[in-house]
Structures are given as C-alpha cells and as structure tokens.
Amino acid sequence: MADALSVIPTSVLRNLSDKLYEKRKNAALEVEGIVKQLASSGDHEKISAVINLLTTEFTYSPQANHRKGGLIGLAAATVGLSSEATQHLEQIVPPVLNSFSDQDGRVRYYACEALYNIAKVVRGDFIIFFNQIFDALCKLSSDPDANVQSAAHLLDRLVKDIVTESDQFSIEEFIPLLRERIIVLNPHVRQFLVGWITVLDSVPDIDMLGFLPDFLDGLFNMLSDSSHEIRQQADSALSEFLQEIKNSPSVDYGRMAEILVQRAASPDEFTRLTAITWINEFVKLGGDQLIPYYADILGAILPCISDKEEKIRVVARETNEELRAIQADPVEAFDVGAILSIVRRQLDNEWEFTRIEALHWISTLLNRHRAEVLCFLNDIFDTLLKALSDSSDEVVLRVLDIHACIAQDPLHFRQLLVFLVHNFRVDHSLLERRGALIIRRLCVLLDAERVYRELSTILEGEADLDFACIMVQALNLILLTSSELSKLRKLLKQSLVNAAGKDLFVSLYASWCHSPMAIISLCLLAQTYQHASAVIQSLVEEDINVKFLVQLDKLICLLETPIFTYLRLQQSAAFKILRTRLKTVPSYSNGDQLKQASSSNPYFQILHHTGSQITEDGDINQGNENLQNGINFASRLQQFEQMQHQHRMLVKSQAQS
C-alpha cells in the first residue's frame, strides 16, 4: 500500500471518495494517467499495489462514496493499462462483481458502468469470468432499481457481442449454470435467459442443440408465462430449435422425449399443443432411438387425442397413427408390457375416443406380438372384463374383439367365458344392459355353437341357482331371437334327425334345466313336442309362480314371431286359439288355473298328447319311445326334475330364512 500511496497523491484519493460525481470522475482520470505511466515503464508491481489500494480501501469500504470511487478507479486503471490489462484482471474483476450485490442501488449502478468500461478494454480476455458475470447479470435483470436494470442491459448487450466473437467461450462450463437458472419464474430473468439462449444458438461454433435437453424443460415452462412477450420469445426459440432438429443428423431424442411427455399433460393449452407438435416430429424423425420411449410417448398421445382443443386433437391423432405404423420388434427394446400398462390405464379415461384408441393398441399388439401380449394377460384381463360395463357400445364391441382374439386358444376361451359368467353373477345389471350385446358378438367372433356349449357346461354346475336360472333365461331369449344364432336354431330343429343337432340339444339341455320355460322353448325349437309335454306334466303346483307366468307370457309372445313360423304352420288353428288367450296369461295365479287354461288351449292339448310326436310336416306319429335319435328322453326328464327339485328346495330355504 505504501507503494500505491507514493504514486497517488492524497488529494486524488480524497476526491475519489467525494460525494460529488464530478470530483470522483476527475480523480479517476488522474488514476488512469498514473497507471498508464506505470504501464509504459513496466512497473506492474506498483500497478498491483494501486489496484489493491482501490480494492481494499475503496470498493470494500463501509462508506458508499468510497465504494463508488473504488469502482470508477478500477475502471480507470483498466483503461490506463489498455492492452496490458489482462494480466491484472484477476485483481480487477472480482471486487466489481462483488459490488453487484451491494445494498446501495447507486453502487450497483456504478458496478455495471465499471465492468462495462473494463469489458470494452479487455474484450474476449474476460471470458474466463463469464459464468460469474452471467450470474450477476441474471440477478441484476430483476433489480428493483430501474436505473440499475438499464445499466445492466447495456452491459449485457456488450457481453453478448464479446461472446459471439470470442473463440474462448466454453459452452460446456456454461450449461450447468443455465440449467440451474432456467427454472426461475421471475419474468425479467426469463427474458434475460431466453435472450442469451437465442444469441448463443445463433453462433455457428457453439452447439446449443447438443445441450438442448438441459434447458428444454425450462423453455417449455415459459410457454405458460403470464407475459405474452415471454411466451412469444420462448415459442420463437423452441421453433428455431425444432427446425434445427429436423436438419440435424444427430439428435438426442430420448432425453427430450421424456420432457415432452411431461409437458404434453400440462394444464396450459399452448404448452400441450407445442409439446404434442414436437412429439409428432420426433415420431417421424426419431426412428429406433425412440423405441425405448414408445410407451411414454403413447401415454402422452392418448389423452391428447380427446383434448378439448381441436388443434391438439388433430396433431395427437396423426401422431398416434404414425406411432402405430412403426413396426418395432421386442428384441429391440420395444417393451410390450410397458405399452400394455399405459393403455390399461387409459381404459379408465373419461373420454370415449381415448378408450377406443387404447383398445385399438391392444388389438394391434395382439396381431403383431401375440405371444408377448399373452405373457401379460393377467395384468390386463380384469381391466378388459371391467370394460364390458363401459357406457359406450363401441368400446364394448372393441373389447369383445380383443377377448375373441385372446380366446382363439382353448385355454383362454374357457377362461374368458368363466370370467364372463362370474361378472354377470356379481353384476346383474351388466347382464341386463350388456348381456345380449356381449353374447351375440362373441357368437359371431368365436362360433355360436362353441360359445353356447361352453356356457352351458359352466352353468350346469353353477352353485347360485337363482343366477343360473336368470342366465339361462337370458341365453335362451338370445338363442330364440338373435339373427346371429340362426344357424344354431336351424341345427337344433334337426335334433331328432341329425347327430350334430342331437349333440347340441343334449349339451344345452343340462343347463337349460334351470328354467322350465327355457327347457320348453328348447323342446319346441328342437321339435321334441312329446318331451315338452312330459316336462309340463312334471311341473308341480309350487313351480307355477309369478316368475313362471312371466316367462310363459314371453314364450307365448315369441310363438307369434318368425322364429316359430314352422310351428304355426304345423298347427295354425291351434295357434289362433292360443293367441286369443295370450292376454289372460298374466292373471293366472296358481297351478289349477294354469291347468284349466291349458286344457282349453289347443296348443297345450297338442303338447299333452301322451305317446304322440309331431313331425316336421305337422303329422302326429303314435308311439311311446323314450329313445329317439340317441336321445334318452327319460333320462333327460329325470335330469330336469332333479334340477327343479334343487330349485324348489332353495325357494323353501329362502322362505324359511
């Protein structure tokens, strides 16, 4: 310090800390001259002493005017050093940077002014301090003092000019700082950061694209800023980067895909649209790089295809089709299980179109990677069964298509129908609302005879007798009325003359025993009239209840439909009388009334022709054969009576309890 005092007059030091700016400025000019003279003589030791004096006695002084004088003095010393200033920057710059956080706004202002003048002298040589300068400017961009902000902006522009022309700038050292600052929410800081990102990206020798994953999320975060200007600047920067990605042969799609997936779920519409647009381009450009991220990308797309905004829906649906068109192999890190997990979750989505597309993906995977999908069947099977209760018919039909595809294997076929019956048992409303649709569709997809045989086998051993009766009645009504089961009805009509018809009749009979009306319908369909008569005669008074009469009413109504045209042709006169009694059926309340009605009804008289059988031509053949075309009707009747006995015992038990 003694060396410094020997070269700087006391009056200069006094004026350097004066409260008047002009005196401080004049003192600084004298310091500049002194340093210039020392530099010309090569006395850098005294120059260091002068700088040290300005730092310790002035910039770190508790007196604000001293600090102001110290800053202007350091800038003057740098100007005096001119081209030789570089070797003293380690002394000069740190105290100036320290002053950026000074409590006095005027000191911060003079710190900006001082560093501006220093930077003008040393230019690219002060790049070694870039991160500290950047961090300081970042904080000053939101300074509460407007004058400080203005001074910081001037300094910022100069630093940008210096960086763009420098070959010493290290993007690798800068990115960690940018990554740390990009999450700041202050609008001034955000503008500052976007400005720097844009400037650095414009420099050909700086590879900002290679580091885009480090700050991409921060840019996307700015798209929802309350300031229109910031949103616009962020969007402009993102658009430029996306264009660069399209033109670049090497891009790290993976890390960015993770960010885009998160942003596609943003509550902000503009952010979602931008994210889904980027994902769309990535799917087109990314190729094999994106295979490990297919599940996550799909998880972002599926909700967006039902977005309330049309622009988002259009892009998302296009992206969905692009992604589905890509043929990927599980051996290439294509994770079938992860994709199934995503689509399973989307089956609970509130929007119908998303649920439909999720099912479309399951179908696609089944077609392309059946073995892999079946490995994860336990993970999705319950969800697929639950989807049968969906409010949308189209969703239910697609679910059934998937179930049918899975059920091509005998094991899964049995499993499907067992689970289906279970679902109907625990949710009777599903049977009422969707039963017909589900059964009819499965009959189309999986062969009606196969479906009905398996259902009959399952229901034959059903422990819940009430449910079994309801289920059989539902299956019987579908059998009698659905166009999809016309071939099955045709086959049953040949039960007495055809082996295949006989086998089907016997197969269904076992479970149809749960419902008297179902058995009678089956017999009428199979034209086993003599056995139908025997079934009716076997009924006891307690079997004739309200439920029975309701089912009887339905049967008589069905006799007027085209399904039973052949029956009406065989006994047209009897049918006319039967039709006239149709309205009286619901009023019957006990077995005697039913028998009375039956005795006066020609149709039931026909059924009660003991020892007679009606042929397909309507002729009545006499003969009391219990075995016809291999069908042991005596055994069948016994089977029916045993089942009805179980039902009667259940009714008694329920009545007692």
LUMPAGU-514924 format. One record per residue (C-alpha): x, y, z; residue number from 0; residue in three letters. Coordinates in steps of 0.1 Angstrom, whole numbers. Layout:
N
      u      v      w  pos  code
      X      Y      Z  NUM   Ala
...
//
This chain:
657
      u      v      w  pos  code
      0      0      0    0   Met
     30     23      7    1   Ala
     39     19    -30    2   Asp
      5     30    -41    3   Ala
      4     60    -17    4   Leu
     37     71    -31    5   Ser
     24     73    -66    6   Val
    -11     86    -60    7   Ile
    -14    120    -44    8   Pro
    -35    123    -13    9   Thr
    -58    148    -30   10   Ser
    -66    123    -57   11   Val
    -75     97    -31   12   Leu
    -96    123    -12   13   Arg
   -115    133    -44   14   Asn
   -120     97    -54   15   Leu
   -143     93    -23   16   Ser
   -160    126    -26   17   Asp
   -198    127    -27   18   Lys
   -198    147    -59   19   Leu
   -196    126    -90   20   Tyr
   -175    152   -110   21   Glu
   -148    151    -83   22   Lys
   -147    113    -84   23   Arg
   -146    113   -122   24   Lys
   -117    138   -123   25   Asn
    -98    118    -97   26   Ala
   -104     86   -118   27   Ala
    -89    103   -148   28   Leu
    -58    111   -128   29   Glu
    -56     74   -117   30   Val
    -58     64   -153   31   Glu
    -29     87   -162   32   Gly
     -8     74   -133   33   Ile
    -14     37   -142   34   Val
     -7     44   -179   35   Lys
     26     60   -169   36   Gln
     35     30   -147   37   Leu
     25      6   -175   38   Ala
     47     23   -200   39   Ser
     76     19   -176   40   Ser
     67    -17   -170   41   Gly
     63    -12   -132   42   Asp
     35    -38   -127   43   His
     43    -43    -91   44   Glu
     32     -7    -83   45   Lys
      2    -12   -106   46   Ile
     -8    -42    -85   47   Ser
     -4    -20    -54   48   Ala
    -26      7    -68   49   Val
    -53    -19    -77   50   Ile
    -50    -34    -43   51   Asn
    -54      0    -27   52   Leu
    -86      8    -48   53   Leu
   -100    -26    -38   54   Thr
    -93    -28     -1   55   Thr
    -96      9      9   56   Glu
   -124     18    -15   57   Phe
   -146    -10    -31   58   Thr
   -147    -29      2   59   Tyr
   -152      3     23   60   Ser
   -183      7     45   61   Pro
   -187     42     30   62   Gln
   -209     42     -1   63   Ala
   -190     71    -18   64   Asn
   -157     52    -12   65   His
   -172     22    -29   66   Arg
   -183     43    -58   67   Lys
   -149     59    -61   68   Gly
   -132     25    -60   69   Gly
   -153     11    -89   70   Leu
   -147     41   -111   71   Ile
   -110     40   -101   72   Gly
   -107      3   -111   73   Leu
   -123     10   -145   74   Ala
    -99     39   -150   75   Ala
    -69     17   -141   76   Ala
    -80     -8   -167   77   Thr
    -83     19   -193   78   Val
    -48     31   -183   79   Gly
    -34     -5   -187   80   Leu
    -50     -8   -221   81   Ser
    -36    -39   -238   82   Ser
    -17    -49   -206   83   Glu
    -48    -51   -185   84   Ala
    -53    -88   -190   85   Thr
    -26    -98   -165   86   Gln
    -44    -78   -138   87   His
    -79    -90   -144   88   Leu
    -78   -114   -115   89   Glu
    -74    -84    -92   90   Gln
    -98    -60   -110   91   Ile
   -129    -80   -118   92   Val
   -138    -98    -85   93   Pro
   -143    -67    -65   94   Pro
   -165    -52    -93   95   Val
   -186    -84    -94   96   Leu
   -189    -83    -56   97   Asn
   -204    -48    -59   98   Ser
   -233    -61    -80   99   Phe
   -249    -73    -48  100   Ser
   -243    -41    -29  101   Asp
   -272    -28     -8  102   Gln
   -269      7    -24  103   Asp
   -285      9    -58  104   Gly
   -261     36    -69  105   Arg
   -231     14    -61  106   Val
   -247    -14    -82  107   Arg
   -252     11   -110  108   Tyr
   -215     21   -109  109   Tyr
   -205    -15   -108  110   Ala
   -223    -21   -141  111   Cys
   -207     11   -155  112   Glu
   -173      0   -143  113   Ala
   -175    -35   -157  114   Leu
   -188    -21   -190  115   Tyr
   -157      0   -193  116   Asn
   -134    -28   -183  117   Ile
   -151    -52   -208  118   Ala
   -146    -26   -236  119   Lys
   -109    -26   -229  120   Val
   -102    -64   -225  121   Val
   -129    -78   -247  122   Arg
   -126   -116   -250  123   Gly
    -99   -118   -223  124   Asp
   -125   -115   -196  125   Phe
   -144   -146   -209  126   Ile
   -128   -165   -181  127   Ile
   -151   -147   -158  128   Phe
   -182   -153   -180  129   Phe
   -201   -175   -156  130   Asn
   -197   -151   -127  131   Gln
   -207   -122   -149  132   Ile
   -236   -141   -164  133   Phe
   -249   -150   -129  134   Asp
   -246   -114   -117  135   Ala
   -264   -101   -148  136   Leu
   -291   -126   -143  137   Cys
   -298   -113   -108  138   Lys
   -295    -76   -120  139   Leu
   -321    -82   -147  140   Ser
   -347    -82   -120  141   Ser
   -331    -54    -99  142   Asp
   -357    -32    -82  143   Pro
   -339     -1    -93  144   Asp
   -348      8   -129  145   Ala
   -315     27   -134  146   Asn
   -296     -4   -124  147   Val
   -317    -25   -148  148   Gln
   -310     -1   -176  149   Ser
   -272     -2   -169  150   Ala
   -273    -40   -167  151   Ala
   -290    -42   -201  152   His
   -263    -21   -217  153   Leu
   -236    -43   -201  154   Leu
   -255    -74   -212  155   Asp
   -255    -63   -248  156   Arg
   -218    -57   -247  157   Leu
   -211    -91   -231  158   Val
   -232   -108   -258  159   Lys
   -212    -91   -285  160   Asp
   -179   -101   -269  161   Ile
   -191   -138   -265  162   Val
   -203   -141   -301  163   Thr
   -169   -130   -314  164   Glu
   -148   -150   -289  165   Ser
   -133   -184   -295  166   Asp
   -126   -189   -258  167   Gln
   -162   -193   -247  168   Phe
   -169   -227   -231  169   Ser
   -205   -239   -236  170   Ile
   -197   -270   -215  171   Glu
   -189   -248   -185  172   Glu
   -219   -225   -190  173   Phe
   -247   -252   -194  174   Ile
   -248   -262   -157  175   Pro
   -254   -226   -147  176   Leu
   -281   -222   -174  177   Leu
   -297   -254   -162  178   Arg
   -298   -240   -127  179   Glu
   -312   -206   -136  180   Arg
   -337   -217   -163  181   Ile
   -362   -228   -136  182   Ile
   -365   -192   -122  183   Val
   -400   -178   -125  184   Leu
   -392   -141   -125  185   Asn
   -403   -126   -158  186   Pro
   -372   -103   -161  187   His
   -349   -132   -155  188   Val
   -368   -153   -180  189   Arg
   -364   -127   -207  190   Gln
   -328   -124   -199  191   Phe
   -323   -162   -202  192   Leu
   -342   -166   -235  193   Val
   -322   -137   -249  194   Gly
   -290   -155   -241  195   Trp
   -302   -189   -254  196   Ile
   -312   -173   -287  197   Thr
   -279   -154   -290  198   Val
   -257   -184   -282  199   Leu
   -277   -206   -306  200   Asp
   -270   -181   -334  201   Ser
   -232   -186   -330  202   Val
   -221   -213   -356  203   Pro
   -193   -226   -334  204   Asp
   -215   -230   -303  205   Ile
   -235   -263   -303  206   Asp
   -266   -253   -282  207   Met
   -287   -281   -299  208   Leu
   -264   -307   -283  209   Gly
   -273   -293   -249  210   Phe
   -309   -287   -256  211   Leu
   -322   -314   -232  212   Pro
   -305   -295   -204  213   Asp
   -328   -264   -207  214   Phe
   -357   -276   -229  215   Leu
   -380   -281   -200  216   Asp
   -373   -245   -188  217   Gly
   -382   -231   -222  218   Leu
   -415   -252   -222  219   Phe
   -422   -239   -188  220   Asn
   -421   -203   -201  221   Met
   -449   -211   -227  222   Leu
   -474   -207   -199  223   Ser
   -459   -174   -185  224   Asp
   -484   -147   -178  225   Ser
   -464   -123   -201  226   Ser
   -474   -126   -237  227   His
   -439   -113   -247  228   Glu
   -421   -141   -227  229   Ile
   -444   -167   -242  230   Arg
   -437   -154   -277  231   Gln
   -399   -153   -271  232   Gln
   -399   -189   -257  233   Ala
   -421   -201   -286  234   Asp
   -397   -185   -311  235   Ser
   -367   -201   -295  236   Ala
   -384   -235   -295  237   Leu
   -395   -232   -331  238   Ser
   -359   -225   -341  239   Glu
   -346   -255   -322  240   Phe
   -372   -277   -337  241   Leu
   -362   -266   -372  242   Gln
   -325   -274   -363  243   Glu
   -336   -308   -351  244   Ile
   -352   -315   -385  245   Lys
   -320   -306   -402  246   Asn
   -296   -323   -378  247   Ser
   -282   -358   -385  248   Pro
   -276   -365   -348  249   Ser
   -301   -356   -321  250   Val
   -306   -369   -285  251   Asp
   -343   -377   -289  252   Tyr
   -345   -399   -258  253   Gly
   -339   -373   -231  254   Arg
   -360   -347   -248  255   Met
   -389   -372   -253  256   Ala
   -391   -376   -215  257   Glu
   -395   -339   -211  258   Ile
   -421   -336   -239  259   Leu
   -442   -364   -224  260   Val
   -445   -345   -192  261   Gln
   -453   -312   -209  262   Arg
   -480   -329   -231  263   Ala
   -500   -332   -199  264   Ala
   -497   -295   -190  265   Ser
   -529   -277   -179  266   Pro
   -518   -249   -203  267   Asp
   -533   -253   -238  268   Glu
   -504   -237   -256  269   Phe
   -478   -258   -238  270   Thr
   -498   -290   -247  271   Arg
   -500   -280   -283  272   Leu
   -463   -273   -286  273   Thr
   -453   -305   -268  274   Ala
   -476   -327   -289  275   Ile
   -463   -309   -321  276   Thr
   -427   -318   -310  277   Trp
   -437   -354   -303  278   Ile
   -452   -356   -337  279   Asn
   -419   -345   -353  280   Glu
   -399   -368   -330  281   Phe
   -420   -399   -340  282   Val
   -414   -391   -377  283   Lys
   -377   -384   -372  284   Leu
   -365   -404   -342  285   Gly
   -367   -439   -356  286   Gly
   -351   -466   -335  287   Asp
   -339   -440   -309  288   Gln
   -374   -437   -297  289   Leu
   -383   -474   -293  290   Ile
   -375   -474   -255  291   Pro
   -398   -444   -251  292   Tyr
   -428   -456   -271  293   Tyr
   -448   -464   -240  294   Ala
   -442   -430   -225  295   Asp
   -450   -413   -258  296   Ile
   -482   -432   -262  297   Leu
   -491   -423   -227  298   Gly
   -488   -386   -237  299   Ala
   -507   -391   -270  300   Ile
   -538   -410   -259  301   Leu
   -552   -383   -235  302   Pro
   -545   -356   -261  303   Cys
   -565   -373   -289  304   Ile
   -596   -364   -269  305   Ser
   -584   -329   -259  306   Asp
   -609   -301   -258  307   Lys
   -589   -281   -283  308   Glu
   -593   -293   -319  309   Glu
   -557   -283   -329  310   Lys
   -543   -306   -302  311   Ile
   -567   -334   -311  312   Arg
   -557   -333   -348  313   Val
   -519   -334   -341  314   Val
   -523   -361   -315  315   Ala
   -544   -384   -337  316   Arg
   -520   -380   -365  317   Glu
   -491   -388   -342  318   Thr
   -510   -418   -328  319   Asn
   -513   -432   -364  320   Glu
   -477   -425   -371  321   Glu
   -466   -444   -340  322   Leu
   -488   -473   -347  323   Arg
   -475   -476   -382  324   Ala
   -440   -482   -369  325   Ile
   -431   -519   -368  326   Gln
   -409   -525   -338  327   Ala
   -395   -558   -325  328   Asp
   -395   -566   -288  329   Pro
   -358   -577   -291  330   Val
   -351   -540   -300  331   Glu
   -361   -528   -265  332   Ala
   -397   -525   -276  333   Phe
   -414   -530   -242  334   Asp
   -448   -546   -249  335   Val
   -455   -548   -211  336   Gly
   -449   -511   -207  337   Ala
   -472   -502   -236  338   Ile
   -500   -525   -222  339   Leu
   -496   -509   -188  340   Ser
   -502   -475   -205  341   Ile
   -532   -485   -225  342   Val
   -547   -503   -195  343   Arg
   -546   -471   -175  344   Arg
   -562   -452   -204  345   Gln
   -592   -476   -204  346   Leu
   -603   -456   -174  347   Asp
   -601   -423   -193  348   Asn
   -632   -402   -192  349   Glu
   -632   -397   -230  350   Trp
   -646   -424   -252  351   Glu
   -623   -418   -282  352   Phe
   -592   -423   -259  353   Thr
   -606   -456   -246  354   Arg
   -613   -468   -281  355   Ile
   -578   -460   -292  356   Glu
   -563   -477   -262  357   Ala
   -582   -508   -272  358   Leu
   -571   -504   -308  359   His
   -535   -505   -295  360   Trp
   -542   -538   -276  361   Ile
   -556   -553   -308  362   Ser
   -525   -541   -328  363   Thr
   -502   -556   -302  364   Leu
   -521   -589   -303  365   Leu
   -518   -591   -340  366   Asn
   -481   -583   -341  367   Arg
   -468   -597   -308  368   His
   -494   -622   -296  369   Arg
   -471   -643   -276  370   Ala
   -457   -613   -257  371   Glu
   -491   -599   -250  372   Val
   -504   -632   -236  373   Leu
   -475   -632   -212  374   Cys
   -490   -601   -196  375   Phe
   -526   -613   -199  376   Leu
   -531   -614   -161  377   Asn
   -522   -577   -159  378   Asp
   -549   -566   -183  379   Ile
   -576   -593   -182  380   Phe
   -596   -579   -153  381   Asp
   -595   -544   -168  382   Thr
   -608   -558   -201  383   Leu
   -636   -575   -183  384   Leu
   -644   -544   -165  385   Lys
   -645   -525   -198  386   Ala
   -675   -547   -208  387   Leu
   -695   -524   -185  388   Ser
   -684   -493   -204  389   Asp
   -712   -468   -213  390   Ser
   -701   -468   -249  391   Ser
   -713   -496   -272  392   Asp
   -683   -491   -295  393   Glu
   -659   -496   -266  394   Val
   -677   -528   -256  395   Val
   -676   -542   -291  396   Leu
   -639   -535   -294  397   Arg
   -633   -551   -260  398   Val
   -651   -582   -273  399   Leu
   -630   -582   -304  400   Asp
   -599   -583   -282  401   Ile
   -614   -610   -259  402   His
   -623   -631   -290  403   Ala
   -587   -627   -303  404   Cys
   -573   -639   -270  405   Ile
   -598   -667   -268  406   Ala
   -585   -683   -300  407   Gln
   -566   -705   -277  408   Asp
   -588   -732   -260  409   Pro
   -575   -724   -225  410   Leu
   -582   -687   -228  411   His
   -615   -694   -244  412   Phe
   -627   -713   -213  413   Arg
   -611   -687   -191  414   Gln
   -630   -659   -209  415   Leu
   -664   -675   -205  416   Leu
   -658   -684   -169  417   Val
   -648   -649   -160  418   Phe
   -677   -635   -181  419   Leu
   -702   -656   -162  420   Val
   -686   -645   -130  421   His
   -690   -609   -139  422   Asn
   -727   -614   -148  423   Phe
   -731   -631   -114  424   Arg
   -717   -603    -94  425   Val
   -732   -576   -115  426   Asp
   -767   -585   -127  427   His
   -771   -550   -142  428   Ser
   -743   -559   -167  429   Leu
   -763   -589   -178  430   Leu
   -794   -568   -182  431   Glu
   -777   -539   -200  432   Arg
   -750   -556   -220  433   Arg
   -757   -593   -218  434   Gly
   -773   -596   -252  435   Ala
   -747   -575   -270  436   Leu
   -718   -594   -254  437   Ile
   -732   -629   -261  438   Ile
   -743   -621   -296  439   Arg
   -709   -605   -305  440   Arg
   -690   -634   -290  441   Leu
   -711   -658   -310  442   Cys
   -702   -640   -342  443   Val
   -665   -639   -334  444   Leu
   -660   -673   -317  445   Leu
   -686   -696   -333  446   Asp
   -721   -696   -317  447   Ala
   -722   -733   -311  448   Glu
   -689   -734   -293  449   Arg
   -699   -704   -271  450   Val
   -732   -719   -261  451   Tyr
   -718   -753   -254  452   Arg
   -692   -739   -231  453   Glu
   -716   -716   -213  454   Leu
   -740   -745   -208  455   Ser
   -712   -765   -193  456   Thr
   -703   -737   -169  457   Ile
   -739   -730   -159  458   Leu
   -747   -767   -154  459   Glu
   -725   -767   -123  460   Gly
   -734   -731   -111  461   Glu
   -739   -730    -74  462   Ala
   -760   -699    -74  463   Asp
   -793   -714    -86  464   Leu
   -811   -681    -89  465   Asp
   -784   -666   -110  466   Phe
   -782   -698   -131  467   Ala
   -819   -695   -139  468   Cys
   -817   -659   -148  469   Ile
   -786   -665   -170  470   Met
   -802   -695   -188  471   Val
   -833   -674   -195  472   Gln
   -812   -647   -210  473   Ala
   -792   -671   -231  474   Leu
   -825   -688   -242  475   Asn
   -840   -655   -253  476   Leu
   -809   -646   -273  477   Ile
   -810   -681   -289  478   Leu
   -846   -676   -299  479   Leu
   -844   -641   -312  480   Thr
   -810   -631   -324  481   Ser
   -801   -632   -361  482   Ser
   -766   -642   -352  483   Glu
   -778   -675   -339  484   Leu
   -800   -685   -368  485   Ser
   -776   -714   -378  486   Lys
   -778   -727   -342  487   Leu
   -816   -727   -343  488   Arg
   -815   -745   -376  489   Lys
   -792   -771   -362  490   Leu
   -815   -776   -331  491   Leu
   -845   -781   -354  492   Lys
   -828   -812   -366  493   Gln
   -822   -827   -332  494   Ser
   -844   -857   -339  495   Leu
   -828   -865   -373  496   Val
   -792   -852   -372  497   Asn
   -764   -862   -349  498   Ala
   -749   -827   -346  499   Ala
   -783   -813   -337  500   Gly
   -788   -841   -311  501   Lys
   -754   -834   -295  502   Asp
   -762   -797   -293  503   Leu
   -796   -803   -278  504   Phe
   -782   -826   -251  505   Val
   -754   -802   -244  506   Ser
   -777   -773   -238  507   Leu
   -803   -793   -220  508   Tyr
   -781   -798   -190  509   Ala
   -781   -761   -180  510   Ser
   -814   -752   -196  511   Trp
   -829   -774   -168  512   Cys
   -825   -744   -145  513   His
   -856   -728   -162  514   Ser
   -888   -747   -171  515   Pro
   -896   -721   -198  516   Met
   -861   -724   -213  517   Ala
   -865   -762   -215  518   Ile
   -899   -759   -231  519   Ile
   -886   -733   -256  520   Ser
   -857   -756   -264  521   Leu
   -880   -785   -269  522   Cys
   -903   -765   -292  523   Leu
   -872   -753   -312  524   Leu
   -859   -789   -314  525   Ala
   -895   -801   -323  526   Gln
   -894   -826   -294  527   Thr
   -930   -819   -286  528   Tyr
   -936   -852   -268  529   Gln
   -909   -844   -244  530   His
   -921   -808   -240  531   Ala
   -954   -823   -229  532   Ser
   -937   -846   -204  533   Ala
   -918   -816   -190  534   Val
   -950   -796   -185  535   Ile
   -967   -826   -169  536   Gln
   -938   -829   -144  537   Ser
   -943   -795   -131  538   Leu
   -959   -793    -96  539   Val
   -981   -765    -82  540   Glu
   -953   -748    -64  541   Glu
   -934   -744    -97  542   Asp
   -963   -722   -110  543   Ile
   -953   -688    -96  544   Asn
   -952   -653   -108  545   Val
   -918   -657   -124  546   Lys
   -930   -688   -142  547   Phe
   -961   -670   -155  548   Leu
   -940   -640   -167  549   Val
   -917   -664   -186  550   Gln
   -947   -682   -200  551   Leu
   -961   -649   -212  552   Asp
   -928   -642   -230  553   Lys
   -928   -676   -246  554   Leu
   -963   -672   -259  555   Ile
   -954   -638   -274  556   Cys
   -924   -654   -291  557   Leu
   -947   -680   -307  558   Leu
   -960   -652   -328  559   Glu
   -925   -643   -341  560   Thr
   -910   -656   -374  561   Pro
   -888   -679   -353  562   Ile
   -917   -702   -347  563   Phe
   -934   -699   -381  564   Thr
   -929   -736   -387  565   Tyr
   -948   -744   -355  566   Leu
   -977   -722   -365  567   Arg
   -978   -738   -399  568   Leu
   -980   -772   -382  569   Gln
  -1010   -762   -361  570   Gln
  -1024   -730   -374  571   Ser
  -1058   -735   -359  572   Ala
  -1044   -743   -325  573   Ala
  -1022   -713   -327  574   Phe
  -1051   -689   -334  575   Lys
  -1069   -701   -303  576   Ile
  -1036   -698   -283  577   Leu
  -1031   -662   -294  578   Arg
  -1066   -652   -283  579   Thr
  -1057   -664   -248  580   Arg
  -1025   -645   -247  581   Leu
  -1039   -616   -227  582   Lys
  -1053   -639   -200  583   Thr
  -1020   -655   -191  584   Val
  -1006   -629   -166  585   Pro
  -1038   -631   -145  586   Ser
  -1032   -668   -136  587   Tyr
  -1021   -671   -100  588   Ser
  -1019   -709    -93  589   Asn
  -1014   -742   -108  590   Gly
  -1051   -752   -111  591   Asp
  -1058   -721   -132  592   Gln
  -1029   -729   -154  593   Leu
  -1040   -765   -159  594   Lys
  -1075   -752   -166  595   Gln
  -1062   -728   -192  596   Ala
  -1040   -755   -207  597   Ser
  -1069   -779   -210  598   Ser
  -1089   -754   -231  599   Ser
  -1059   -743   -252  600   Asn
  -1054   -765   -283  601   Pro
  -1017   -757   -283  602   Tyr
  -1012   -772   -248  603   Phe
  -1036   -801   -258  604   Gln
  -1011   -809   -286  605   Ile
   -983   -809   -260  606   Leu
  -1003   -833   -238  607   His
  -1008   -859   -265  608   His
   -991   -885   -244  609   Thr
   -974   -910   -267  610   Gly
   -975   -889   -298  611   Ser
   -949   -868   -317  612   Gln
   -955   -841   -344  613   Ile
   -933   -844   -374  614   Thr
   -919   -815   -394  615   Glu
   -949   -818   -417  616   Asp
   -974   -815   -388  617   Gly
   -984   -852   -387  618   Asp
   -988   -868   -353  619   Ile
   -969   -901   -350  620   Asn
   -981   -925   -324  621   Gln
   -956   -944   -303  622   Gly
   -941   -941   -268  623   Asn
   -904   -942   -275  624   Glu
   -881   -928   -248  625   Asn
   -851   -931   -271  626   Leu
   -852   -911   -303  627   Gln
   -821   -904   -324  628   Asn
   -800   -915   -295  629   Gly
   -816   -890   -271  630   Ile
   -827   -907   -238  631   Asn
   -857   -885   -230  632   Phe
   -865   -904   -199  633   Ala
   -830   -897   -186  634   Ser
   -833   -860   -197  635   Arg
   -867   -857   -179  636   Leu
   -851   -871   -147  637   Gln
   -823   -846   -151  638   Gln
   -848   -818   -154  639   Phe
   -868   -830   -124  640   Glu
   -837   -833   -102  641   Gln
   -826   -797   -111  642   Met
   -861   -784   -104  643   Gln
   -861   -802    -71  644   His
   -829   -783    -62  645   Gln
   -846   -750    -71  646   His
   -877   -759    -50  647   Arg
   -855   -767    -20  648   Met
   -838   -733    -25  649   Leu
   -871   -715    -25  650   Val
   -882   -732      7  651   Lys
   -849   -724     23  652   Ser
   -852   -688     13  653   Gln
   -887   -686     26  654   Ala
   -877   -701     59  655   Gln
   -848   -677     64  656   Ser
//
